[in-house]
Amino acid sequence: MRTIFVINPAAGQGKGLDKFMEKVRKAGENTCTEVEIYTTKAVGDAEEFTDSIGRLSEGTDEEIRIIACGGDGTVNEVLNGAIKYNNIVVGVVPIGTGNDFVRNFPEAGSFSDIEAVLRGSIAWCDAIRYSGLFAGKAQTRYCANMFNIGFDCNVADLTGTLKTYPLIAGSMAYLLGVGATFIKKKGADLKVEIDGEVLNDGPLLLTSIANGCFCGGGVKSNPCAVVQDGLMDINIIKDITRMEFLNLFPKYAKGTHMEISGIERILCAKQCRRAAVEPRQGSMRLCVDGEIVDAGRVEFECVQNAFRLLVPEKQGK
């Protein structure tokens, strides 16, 4: 068995890389695990590296654990590199600023505890396969956690810019992004279909296609989503007024918005296996596991038990 830590040196604003690598080596020693470390060089490198490891090991019985160390974007890259290889197990040590994927496992041990990850067990996890035209290129890829279009995507886009500024950390950048996007009330103009039924055909504030519950560094936008149930959870919030949104957002962030009396007037929540979203004019901005891409029509399908995930051991076990 090989255990490879794939580290994004830009994660968490690029702080403490040497210290983190030393923690990885120490955790390997304490668990009697031979660990390898690979530091990514650019966007997309984690996927290319993982795919190369998979190709080299094809036809063997060797199990390979590739542990994504970064934010949700790094997890996404490792997943896309690993998903076609049966012998690769995906692990996660969150050192990014959002880290929403690991929030879906509240009963697990801490993903930040490297030794607990190395002593962890394997569980099957769903993924969302999506196909469409992205930046002018036809592609089929996979998402681990969530897609956001409209307000949430616009916030993520602005938050990514704000995080590059000195003294603005992840949570502060997100709140500033929410405030600025709220002032503009920038949504999207979309046709949304689930399992062949058109749910929206016009302006909306936002829509999310979710495997997991969380986005934006802990906003529980899709509280019923489960990453192991074989279903996607779709939220559509209509083109509501600023005051309606202001009243909704605190409960939306906590994941209690479905308890609001009359919420169905402004929000449609459905579970499905297949969905499609199409911009009614031009292209749309699509946020995939926290990363932004321009897209045309996109088709989504939940793939149950799509990959194996290394779930950290609980303390005291």
N, C-alpha and C positions, 0 to 999 in steps of 0.2 A: 504494500500500500504506500502511495505517495501522498504527502500533504503539502500543498503549495499555497502560500499566502500571496495573493495578488493585491498589491497596495497602490492606491491612487495617491500620489504625493501631494496633490492639490486639495485633497479633501480636508474639511475643517479649516479652510483658509491656509492650508499648507504648514501648520504648526506642529512641531514636535515629532518629525518623521524619524529621526535617529533614535529617540527615546522609545517610540512605538516599536520599531524593529527590534530593539533590545528586549522589549517585553515579549515579543513573539519568540525570540530565541530562548529566553528564560522559561516561558511556558512549555516550549518543546522539551527542554531539559527536565522540567518538573513532572512531565507526563510521559517521559521516555518515548517521545515522538520525534522522529527525524523530520525537521521542517525545512522547506525551501522558501525563499522569498524572491518575488519578482515585482519590481517597481515599474509601473506603467509610464510610457513615454509621451503619450498624446491621447486625445479623445479617440475611442475605438480600439485602443491597443489591448485593453483587458479582454475584449471579445476575440481579437485575432490571436492573442497568446493562448487563451483557453481552447480555441478551436485547434490550434497547432498541437497542443498537448493531446487532445482527443484523437487527432489523426494519427499521431505517432503511436498511440496505444491501441489502435483498432486491431481486432483479432486476438487480443490478449485478455487474460482474466484479471489483470491488475486493476484494483480499485484506486481511483484518484480522487482525493478531496481537494477541491479548489475553493479557497476561502476568500471571498471578496471583502476587501478592507477599504471602505470609502463610504459614499452615500448611496442613495437608491439608484443613481445613474451607473455606478460601478457594479451593483448587484445586477442591473439590467444587462450590462455588457457581458458579465460572466455567464448569466443565464443563457443569452443568445449564442454564446460560444459553446456552451456545454450541452444544450438540450437534445441534440441528436446523438449523443454518446451515452450508452447505457451504463458505462462503468464510471462516469463522473458524478460525484456528489457535490452539490453546491453548499458552501458554508458562508456565513456572514459575520464580520466584526464591524459594527457601525462606527465610523469615525468621521462621517460627513456632518452636514448641518440639519438635514431633514430626518433621515433614517426612519421613514414611515413603514417600510416593509416589516421590520422586526417587531413593530408595535402590535402586529396581528397575533403574537404568540405570548399572551400575558401569563400563561401558566408555565412557560418554559423558564429555564435558568437564564441568567443575563447573557445576552449576546456580546456584551462588552467584556465579559470575563473570558479571556483567551483560553485559559486552562479548562473552563467549563465547556467551551466549544470543542476543544480537542478531545474531551471525554464524552462528547455528546452522542446521541442516538440519531438514527435516520428515520425521517417521516416523508411520506409523499405529499406533494404540494401541487395545486393547480397553477396554470398560467393562462393568459389570454393571448391567443394567436390573432394577429391583425395583418391585413393586406390592403395595399393601396398605392397611390402615387405620392412619394415623399421627396420634396425638393427636386421634382422632375424625374424621379427614378422609381419604377415599380418594384416593390419589395414585400416580402412576408417576414414578419418578425414576431417576437414574443414580449409580453409585458408581465412583470412579476406582481405589481401592486395596483396601479390605477392610471387611467387616462382622464385628463381634464380639458374641457373646451369652454371658452367663454370667460367669465369672470375669474374662476380659479386659475385658469391657464394664464390669463393676463397678469394676475397677481404673481404667479410663479416666474413669469418672464421678467417682470420688473424687479422681483426679489433677487433674481440672479444677478442683475446689474447692481443693485444696492449692496449686495454682499461683497462686492469688489472694493467698496469704499472703506477707508480706515474707520475703526471703532464701531462698525455696524455688524453685529453678529447675526446668526441665522434667524432667531425668533424676532429680534428687533427689525431686521430687514423685512420679514414677512408682514409684521404689523404695519410698517410703513407702506409696504406694497398694497396691502388691503385698503389703507386710507386713501392713497393716491388713486387707486383704481375705483374706489367707491365714489370719489368726487367726479370722475369721468363717467361712472356707471357703464363701463364698456362691456358688452356681452357678445353675442354672436347671432348670426342669422342662418339657421340650420334646419335640415330635414333629418329627423331621427326615427329610425325604425327598430323595433325589437321583435324577433321571431316573425318577421313579415308584416307586422302591424305598424302603421305610421302613428307615432305618438306626438310628434311636433313637426310643423311645417311653417316656420317663420321665426321671428326674433325671440330670443330667450336670454335669460341672464347667464345661465351656465348649464352644462350637463357633464356628468361623470360616468364613466364605464369602469366598474370597480371589481377587482378580485379581492382586495383588502379594504379595510375600514378607513384608513387614514390618508391624509394628504397635508401638505403645507407644514410639516413638522409637528403633527399631532392633532390637526383638525379632524374630528371624527365625522366626516361628511356622509359616509355610507355605513351607518351603525349596524346594519344587518348582514353585511358582507362577511363571508367566511372563506378563507383561502383553500379550503379542503372540501367544499360542498358540490363542486361541479357546476356552479352557476355564477353568472356575472350579476352585479347589482347596478341598476341604472337609476340615476337621479336626474330629473329635469326641473329646474327652477324657472318659472315663467319670467317674462319681462316686467318685473315688479318695480314699484317706486323705490326711491332711495329710503324713505321712511320705513316702508315694509321690510326692506333688506336690513336696515339698521336694527329693527326690532327682532328680526329672525337670526342674525348672525351669532349672538352669544350662545344660543341653544344649538345652532348648526355646528359651531366649533366644538361643543361638548358632546354632540351626538344625541341630544335629547329632542331634536326638532320634530321627530315623528310623533311625539306625544302632544304637540300643540293642537288644540281643537280647531278643526277647519283647515289644517295644513294642506289637504288635498286641493284646496282652491288655488294654491300657488306652487305646489310641488307635486310632481308625479314620481313615484318610486316603484320600480318593477324589478323582478328577477327574470333572467332569461339565459339561454344558451348561445344565441346569436343576435347580433345587432349590426346596424349600419348607420353611419353619420355622414352627411353630405352637405357641404356649404352651398347655399342657394345662389351665391355670387362669388366668383373667383375661388380663392383657397381659404383655408382656415389654419389657425395656430393650434397645434395639438401638443399637449404636455403628456409625455410618456415617462412614467416613473421619475418625474421631476425635470426631465429634459425636453426642450421645445423643438418642434419641427413643423415646417409648412406642409400641408397635406390637402389633397382633394377628397374624393369619396373614400371612406375607410370602412372595411368590413371586419367585424370582430367575432371571435368564437372562443368560448371557454373550453380549454383542454384539461380534462380531469386527470389527476395524477401525472402531470406533465414532466415533473422532475423530482429528484430526491434531494431533500434538504437536511443538512446537519443541524439538529436542534440541540442547544447546549444543555448539559446536565444540570439539574437543580442542586443547590447547596444542601448538604446534609443527606444526600441520597446514598 
